[in-house]
Amino acid sequence: MDNFLVNAGSYLISTIIGLYIIVVLLRFLLQVVRADFYNPLSQFIVKATNPILIPLRKIIPGLFGIDIASLVLAYLLQLIENGLLFAVKGISINPIFLLWYSIGSLLTLVLYFYLFAILIYVIVSWVSPGTYNPATAIIHQIIEPIMRPARKLLPPYSGMDLSPLLVIVALNILIMFIPVIFD
């Protein structure tokens, strides 16, 4: 029974906090790539993050057009999530390790987001190419900055764009490398 409670608690913590971290990271990425903020999905992300980000921006200003407040919020949420997960599992940790580990967790989350965004984009391009959807438009705007250099390295052959494969392999290697540095 105790194992069930630990697993259920860990799942709830990871799901609730993790989903909000993804929304905050999406807000940051949308600003970095200068995505269409009139898109319904963008509007949802802005409305979901404004209650916390607007007061936080008064304390933490942006730098060179980069929204530092959203990065700090994502990091603080990741720190809280990791701290709660270690506490639920009964693991005592060094606070310095928790700070360092949370950076690695956040980077891993960003890499997994890009990995799944590229997979979704590829599948959608096979199933219904050329159709407009607000979600795929946002995904395209977010992944395009990392896909463009890959297309220069591996241009389309006979109408097949293999550059997503190149980016997926690179992202997986980075995902495997993060525990080496942050654990």
N, C-alpha and C positions, 0 to 999 in steps of 0.2 A: 504494500500500500504506500509506503514511504517513497519508493522508487517512482510510482505512478504520480504522486504529488510533485516530486522534483521535476519529472519530465513534463507534466502538464504546466507547472509554473514556468519552467524554462521556455516552453513553447509559447505561452501567452506573452511573456516578456519580449521574446524575440520577435514575435509577430506584430504586436502593437507598436512597440518602439521602433522596430525595424522598418515598418511601413512608413511611419512618419519621417524617419531618416531619409528614406528614398524620395519622399515628396520634397523635403528640404534640399536634397542634392539635385533633384530635377529643377528646382527653382534656380539653384546656382548655375547649373549647366545651361538652362534656357537663357539666362542672362549672358553667359560667356559666349554662346554661339549666336546671340541676338535673334532668338527665335521669334516667331509671330505671337505676340501676346494677345491678339484678338482671337486666337484659336480657343475653342471651348475648354480643351484640356489645360491649356496655359492659364485660362481664367480660373479654373478650379484650383490649380496649384497655387496661384497667387492668393486666392481667398483662403485657402487652407493654411498658408504659412504667414500671412500678414499679421494675425494677432500676436505672434511671438516675435517676428522679425522687425516690425515697425518700432517697438520699444527698444529692441536690441540694437538697432541701427543708430539710435541716439547715443549709445555708449560706444559702439564699435563702428566707425565710419568706413566707407569703401576706400579702396586704394587702386588707382589707375583704372577705374571702371569695373573693378572686381568687387563683388559683394562679399566682403570679409565676414560680415555678420552671419550670413547663411552657412559659411564654412565652420565658423565657431559654433553655431547652433548644432550643426550636424555632428561635430566632434563631441560636444557636451552630451548630446543624446546618446552617442555611441559609448561614451565613457559611463554614463548612467546604466545603459543596457548591459555592458560588460560587468560593471560592479554588481548589479542585481543578479546577473547569471552566476557569477562566482559565489555570491552570498547564498543563493538558493541551493546551489550544489554543495555548500559548506566548505568551500575552498578559501583559505585565507591567503591573501596576496600582498605583495609590496605595492604601495601606491605609485611608486615610480614605474614599476612594471605595468600597472594598469594604464597609466598615461601612455606609455610606449605601445602597449598591446592594442589600445584603442585606435591609435593611428594606423596600425596594420589592418585592423578590422575594417576601418573606414575605407582604406585603399582597396581592400579585397572586395568590399561591397560595390565600389565604383567600377572595378574591373568586371565583376559579375553582371552589373547592370549593362555595361557596354556589350558584353558577350551575349546576353539574352536579347538586347535590343537589336543587335545585328542578326541573330537567328530569327527573330520575329520579322524583321524587315525582309530577309531572304525568303522566308516562307510566304509572306504576303505577296512578294513580287512573283512568286510561282503561281499562287492560287488565283489572285486577281490583279494582274499587272495593269498599271495605268489608271486604276480607280482611285478616287480621293476619299480619304478618311482622316479626320482630325488627328487621331492617334498616330497613324503612319506618317503623317506630315511632320509631326513633332519628332518622331523617332528619326526620320530622315534628316531633319535639321540638326539633331544632336550627334548622329553618327557620321555625318558627312565630313567634318574636319579630320577624323581619323581614317576615313575611307579614301579620301582624295590622295594622300601620299601613297597608300597601298595600290591605288589604280595606276599611279605613275610607275611603280615598280613592276606591277603585273597587269598590263593592259588587257582588255577583253579579247578573247580568242574565239573566233567564229560565233560571235554574239553571246558568248558565255562570260560573265564577269566572275572571275575566280578570286578577286581581291578580298571578298569577305572571308574566304578560307584562310588567306594569309593573315588577316587581322585576328581571326579566331585563334589561330595557332599562336600568334604573338601574345594575345591576351592570356591564353592558358599557361604559357611559359611564365609570364609575369605573376599569375595567380600562384603558381607552384613556387616561385622565388620569394614571395612575401613572407611566408613562415620562416624562411632561412634568416631573414633580417629581423623580424619583429617578434619572434618567439624566444 
